[in-house]
């Protein structure tokens, strides 16, 4: 959770735009761009906003990632934000979601299918031993053994999520904190500037060029994206620092 106010970002943007009186670009408009920038940042770099949360599994082996609806809630009945990229399951949390249990280890789908072709029909248990994730179906994962038809278990999961929108306070006042970490301050400034200049790109080659410039700064600030999905896949083995 960030601590920098949206108004602080807007002041910096206004100075670059030479629009300190907010004539061409209002704060309300820049707030929309700020929220879009937060979401775009997470899409391009999933670890910009990650959550570790507990929720209840469904019956059987096939599971869905949280979709932002009330179908996915914490044990305290708080709706979980929509998942953008599933990262991993950590551990079992019992049938109440409050009791830490055994760790859950990842395995490959091909391995499970070859080792135990009937694993989808194994005896049910509320305690998961393994989870299986397929990059070709990012909205789902599987657990083994299957969850029972009732009194399913809770698990602790880690995933990147859609950041909550920054909402202006009464007034309106934009002295409200950004959702993602403060370290992304400059990246958000670049995204807001990209959107502001893009607004007038059709009327001015200068603004079109500036829009491209600030988009590139936004992307470069988030590092390379071409390997992001593979890099953050739960199946991707990371180097062992002790062997380097």
C-alpha positions as CSV (number, residue, x, y, z in Angstrom):
1,X,0.0,0.0,0.0
2,X,1.4,3.4,-1.0
3,X,1.6,6.5,1.1
4,X,2.2,9.1,-1.6
5,X,-0.9,11.3,-2.3
6,X,-2.4,11.4,-5.7
7,X,-2.3,15.2,-5.4
8,X,1.5,15.1,-5.1
9,X,1.7,13.2,-8.4
10,X,-0.8,15.6,-10.0
11,X,1.3,18.6,-8.9
12,X,4.4,17.1,-10.6
13,X,2.4,16.3,-13.8
14,X,0.9,19.9,-13.9
15,X,4.4,21.4,-13.8
16,X,5.6,19.3,-16.8
17,X,2.4,20.0,-18.7
18,X,2.7,23.8,-17.9
19,X,-0.9,23.5,-16.7
20,X,-0.7,24.5,-13.1
21,X,-4.1,26.1,-13.3
22,X,-5.6,22.7,-14.4
23,X,-7.3,24.3,-17.4
24,X,-6.6,21.6,-20.0
25,X,-6.3,18.6,-17.7
26,X,-8.4,18.4,-14.6
27,X,-7.5,16.5,-11.5
28,X,-10.5,14.3,-12.0
29,X,-9.2,13.3,-15.4
30,X,-5.7,12.7,-14.1
31,X,-7.2,10.5,-11.3
32,X,-8.7,8.3,-14.1
33,X,-5.3,8.0,-15.7
34,X,-3.7,7.2,-12.4
35,X,-6.0,4.3,-11.7
36,X,-5.5,3.1,-15.3
37,X,-1.8,3.3,-14.8
38,X,-1.9,1.2,-11.6
39,X,-3.8,-1.5,-13.4
40,X,-1.5,-1.4,-16.5
41,X,1.6,-1.7,-14.3
42,X,0.3,-4.9,-12.7
43,X,-0.6,-6.4,-16.1
44,X,2.9,-5.8,-17.4
45,X,4.7,-6.6,-14.2
46,X,2.7,-8.9,-11.8
47,X,4.7,-8.3,-8.7
48,X,3.8,-4.6,-8.7
49,X,0.8,-5.5,-6.5
50,X,0.6,-9.0,-4.9
51,X,-1.6,-10.3,-2.2
52,X,-1.3,-13.3,0.2
53,X,-4.8,-14.3,1.2
54,X,-6.8,-17.2,2.5
55,X,-9.9,-18.5,0.7
56,X,-12.0,-21.6,0.4
57,X,-11.4,-24.2,-2.3
58,X,-14.2,-25.7,-4.4
59,X,-15.2,-29.3,-4.5
60,X,-13.1,-31.6,-6.8
61,X,-9.6,-30.9,-8.3
62,X,-10.3,-28.0,-10.6
63,X,-10.1,-24.6,-8.9
64,X,-10.6,-21.0,-10.0
65,X,-8.6,-17.9,-9.1
66,X,-10.4,-15.1,-7.4
67,X,-12.5,-13.0,-9.8
68,X,-13.3,-10.1,-7.6
69,X,-16.8,-11.2,-6.8
70,X,-18.3,-12.3,-3.5
71,X,-17.8,-16.0,-4.6
72,X,-14.2,-15.6,-3.2
73,X,-14.0,-14.3,0.3
74,X,-11.6,-14.5,3.2
75,X,-12.7,-16.3,6.4
76,X,-13.8,-12.8,7.7
77,X,-16.2,-12.6,4.7
78,X,-14.1,-9.9,2.9
79,X,-14.3,-10.1,-0.9
80,X,-10.9,-10.8,-2.5
81,X,-9.7,-8.6,-5.4
82,X,-9.6,-10.0,-8.9
83,X,-6.5,-12.1,-9.6
84,X,-4.4,-11.1,-12.6
85,X,-1.6,-13.7,-12.2
86,X,-1.7,-16.7,-10.0
87,X,1.7,-17.2,-8.3
88,X,1.4,-20.1,-5.9
89,X,-0.3,-21.9,-3.0
90,X,1.5,-21.8,0.3
91,X,-0.2,-24.0,2.8
92,X,-3.5,-25.5,4.0
93,X,-5.5,-23.4,6.4
94,X,-8.0,-26.0,7.7
95,X,-11.8,-26.0,7.2
96,X,-12.2,-22.7,9.0
97,X,-9.4,-20.8,7.3
98,X,-7.9,-20.1,10.7
99,X,-5.6,-23.0,11.3
100,X,-2.2,-23.2,9.6
101,X,-1.6,-26.7,8.2
102,X,0.8,-28.6,5.9
103,X,2.6,-26.9,3.0
104,X,1.3,-27.5,-0.5
105,X,3.9,-28.3,-3.2
106,X,3.7,-27.6,-6.9
107,X,3.9,-30.5,-9.4
108,X,3.6,-30.6,-13.2
109,X,0.4,-31.7,-14.9
110,X,2.3,-34.2,-17.2
111,X,3.9,-35.7,-14.1
112,X,0.6,-36.1,-12.3
113,X,-1.1,-37.6,-15.4
114,X,1.7,-40.1,-15.9
115,X,2.2,-41.0,-12.3
116,X,-1.4,-41.3,-11.4
117,X,-3.8,-41.1,-14.4
118,X,-6.9,-41.4,-12.1
119,X,-5.8,-38.6,-9.7
120,X,-8.9,-36.6,-10.4
121,X,-11.0,-39.4,-9.0
122,X,-8.9,-40.1,-5.9
123,X,-10.4,-40.2,-2.4
124,X,-11.4,-36.7,-1.4
125,X,-9.6,-34.8,1.4
126,X,-9.9,-31.2,2.7
127,X,-6.1,-31.1,3.0
128,X,-4.3,-30.5,-0.3
129,X,-0.9,-32.1,-0.9
130,X,-0.1,-30.7,-4.3
131,X,-1.2,-28.0,-6.7
132,X,-0.9,-28.0,-10.5
133,X,-0.9,-24.8,-12.7
134,X,-1.2,-24.7,-16.5
135,X,-0.1,-21.5,-18.1
136,X,-2.5,-22.1,-21.0
137,X,-5.4,-21.8,-18.5
138,X,-4.4,-18.9,-16.3
139,X,-7.8,-18.6,-14.6
140,X,-7.6,-22.0,-13.0
141,X,-5.4,-24.4,-11.1
142,X,-5.8,-27.9,-9.7
143,X,-5.3,-29.5,-6.3
144,X,-4.6,-33.1,-5.3
145,X,-6.3,-34.9,-3.7
146,X,-9.7,-33.7,-4.7
147,X,-11.6,-31.5,-2.3
148,X,-14.7,-33.1,-0.7
149,X,-18.2,-32.1,-1.8
150,X,-18.8,-30.3,1.5
151,X,-16.5,-28.8,4.2
152,X,-13.8,-28.0,1.7
153,X,-10.5,-26.7,2.9
154,X,-9.1,-23.2,2.9
155,X,-5.7,-22.4,1.5
156,X,-3.3,-19.5,1.6
157,X,-2.6,-18.3,-1.9
158,X,-0.3,-15.7,-3.4
159,X,-1.3,-13.8,-6.6
160,X,-1.0,-10.5,-8.3
161,X,-4.3,-8.6,-8.1
162,X,-6.2,-5.7,-9.6
163,X,-5.3,-2.7,-7.4
164,X,-8.2,-0.9,-5.8
165,X,-9.0,2.4,-7.5
166,X,-7.8,5.6,-5.7
167,X,-11.0,7.5,-4.8
168,X,-11.1,11.2,-4.2
169,X,-12.1,12.3,-0.8
170,X,-15.0,14.8,-0.1
171,X,-14.4,18.2,-1.6
172,X,-13.2,16.7,-3.8
173,X,-9.7,16.3,-2.3
174,X,-7.0,14.3,-4.0
175,X,-4.9,14.0,-0.8
176,X,-5.5,10.3,-0.9
177,X,-2.8,7.6,-1.1
178,X,-2.0,5.5,-4.2
179,X,-2.7,1.8,-3.9
180,X,0.6,0.3,-5.2
181,X,4.0,0.9,-3.6
182,X,5.6,4.4,-3.5
183,X,8.5,3.0,-5.4
184,X,6.3,3.3,-8.6
185,X,5.8,7.0,-8.1
186,X,7.8,8.0,-11.2
187,X,6.3,5.2,-13.3
188,X,2.8,6.5,-12.5
189,X,3.8,10.1,-13.3
190,X,5.0,8.9,-16.7
191,X,1.8,7.0,-17.4
192,X,-0.4,10.0,-16.5
193,X,1.7,12.2,-18.8
194,X,1.4,9.6,-21.6
195,X,-2.4,9.8,-21.3
196,X,-2.5,13.5,-21.1
197,X,-0.4,14.1,-24.2
198,X,-2.2,11.3,-26.0
199,X,-5.4,13.3,-25.5
200,X,-4.1,15.9,-27.9
201,X,-2.0,13.7,-30.1
202,X,-4.3,14.0,-33.1
203,X,-4.0,17.8,-33.0
204,X,-0.2,18.1,-32.5
205,X,2.8,16.1,-33.7
206,X,4.6,17.5,-30.6
207,X,2.0,16.0,-28.3
208,X,2.0,12.7,-30.2
209,X,5.8,12.4,-29.8
210,X,5.6,13.3,-26.1
211,X,2.9,10.7,-25.6
212,X,5.2,8.0,-27.1
213,X,8.1,9.3,-25.1
214,X,6.3,9.0,-21.8
215,X,4.8,5.6,-22.7
216,X,8.3,4.3,-23.3
217,X,9.5,5.7,-20.0
218,X,6.6,4.0,-18.3
219,X,7.4,0.6,-19.9
220,X,11.2,0.9,-19.3
221,X,10.6,1.7,-15.7
222,X,8.8,-1.6,-15.3
223,X,11.8,-3.5,-16.9
224,X,11.4,-6.1,-19.7
225,X,8.0,-7.6,-20.2
226,X,8.5,-10.3,-22.9
227,X,9.3,-13.0,-20.3
228,X,7.0,-11.8,-17.5
229,X,4.5,-14.6,-17.8
230,X,7.1,-17.3,-17.9
231,X,9.2,-15.7,-15.2
232,X,6.3,-15.6,-12.7
233,X,4.8,-18.9,-13.6
234,X,4.5,-21.2,-10.5
235,X,6.1,-23.9,-12.7
236,X,9.2,-21.9,-13.5
237,X,12.2,-23.1,-11.5
238,X,14.3,-20.3,-10.1
239,X,18.1,-20.5,-9.9
240,X,19.5,-21.8,-6.6
241,X,21.7,-18.9,-5.2
242,X,23.9,-21.4,-3.4
243,X,25.0,-22.9,-6.7
244,X,25.9,-19.6,-8.4
